[in-house]
Amino acid sequence: MDQDAMTATPIKELTIVLASQRSGSTVLCQDVTAVGGLGVPNEYFLKIIGKNKPQDPSEQHVLEAIAQGQDPARPEAAAIKMMISQAPTVASYIDGGDPRPPTQATQRVIDWARARFERVAIIVECH
């Protein structure tokens, strides 16, 4: 399935791999991809954070980043890897508010995902 067809398919299921730096999450993401059907997690948020920050960041930018993790075989499923340090920025894009501390921001992203998607799986890899 090509990328245009995947992005045209609404995402109903989201897998979020939450990780800290140097935790082994890259291997975990490879394992999630290999299982199949859960999405293809990677650090897609890097494309919208820091020097790559959009001029007017919004929830739409978060959704576009998530769409990059759609599973080619099951495009209704997507996955993304979010570093805990990225959560304050991602949460502020979602609700337009000021950045929160990482723990509160992570919970905000999880709550948003649960309200936005039919199913949400959270995988935590922190050392």
C-alpha positions in Angstrom: 0.0 0.0 0.0 1.4 3.4 -0.9 1.8 6.3 1.6 -1.1 8.3 0.1 -3.5 5.4 0.7 -2.2 4.9 4.2 -2.7 8.6 5.2 -6.2 8.5 3.7 -7.1 5.7 6.0 -8.2 7.0 9.4 -6.1 5.9 12.3 -8.2 4.1 14.9 -5.4 2.4 16.9 -2.3 4.0 18.3 0.7 2.4 20.0 2.9 4.9 21.9 6.3 3.7 23.0 7.4 6.0 25.9 11.1 6.0 26.4 14.0 7.8 28.1 17.3 8.4 26.5 19.6 5.4 26.1 16.9 3.0 27.4 17.1 0.4 24.6 13.9 1.7 23.0 15.2 1.5 19.4 15.3 -2.3 19.7 11.9 -2.3 21.4 10.5 -0.3 18.4 12.0 -2.8 16.0 10.3 -5.6 18.0 7.0 -3.8 17.9 7.3 -3.4 14.1 8.3 -7.1 13.7 5.2 -8.2 15.6 3.1 -6.5 12.9 -0.3 -4.9 13.1 0.6 -2.3 15.7 2.3 0.3 13.5 5.8 1.3 12.9 7.2 3.3 15.9 10.0 5.8 15.4 10.9 9.2 16.6 8.6 11.0 14.2 8.2 13.9 16.6 11.8 14.9 16.0 10.5 16.3 12.7 8.3 18.9 14.5 10.4 19.7 17.5 13.4 22.0 18.1 14.9 23.6 14.9 12.2 21.8 12.9 9.3 23.4 14.9 6.5 24.6 12.7 5.7 28.3 12.6 2.3 27.7 14.2 2.5 24.3 15.9 -0.8 22.5 16.4 -2.6 19.2 17.0 -2.5 18.7 13.3 1.3 18.5 13.3 1.1 15.8 16.0 -1.4 13.9 13.9 0.8 14.1 10.9 3.8 12.8 12.8 1.7 9.9 14.1 0.5 9.1 10.5 4.1 8.4 9.6 3.9 5.4 11.8 1.0 3.7 10.1 1.4 0.0 9.5 1.5 -0.7 5.8 -0.5 -3.9 6.3 -3.0 -2.3 8.7 -3.1 1.4 8.0 -5.8 1.9 10.7 -3.0 1.2 13.2 -0.1 3.5 13.8 2.7 3.8 16.3 5.1 6.5 17.5 8.0 6.6 19.9 7.9 9.6 22.2 10.9 10.4 24.4 9.7 11.6 27.8 11.7 14.8 27.2 9.5 15.5 24.1 6.2 15.2 26.0 6.1 18.9 27.1 6.4 20.2 23.5 3.9 17.6 22.1 1.4 18.4 24.8 1.6 22.1 24.1 1.0 21.4 20.4 -2.1 19.4 21.3 -3.7 22.0 23.6 -2.0 25.2 22.7 -1.0 25.7 26.4 2.3 26.4 28.0 4.7 23.4 28.3 4.1 21.3 31.4 6.6 19.3 33.5 7.4 16.0 31.7 5.2 13.8 33.9 2.1 15.9 33.6 2.8 16.4 29.8 3.1 12.7 29.3 -0.2 12.1 31.0 -1.8 14.9 28.9 -0.6 13.2 25.7 -1.9 9.8 26.9 -5.3 11.3 27.8 -5.5 13.1 24.5 -4.7 9.8 22.6 -7.3 7.9 24.6 -9.9 10.5 23.7 -8.8 10.7 20.0 -8.4 7.0 19.1 -10.5 3.9 19.6 -7.6 1.9 21.1 -4.4 3.1 22.6 -1.5 0.8 23.8 1.2 2.3 25.9 4.6 0.6 26.0 7.1 2.0 28.5 10.8 1.5 28.2 12.7 3.5 30.8 15.9 2.7 32.6 
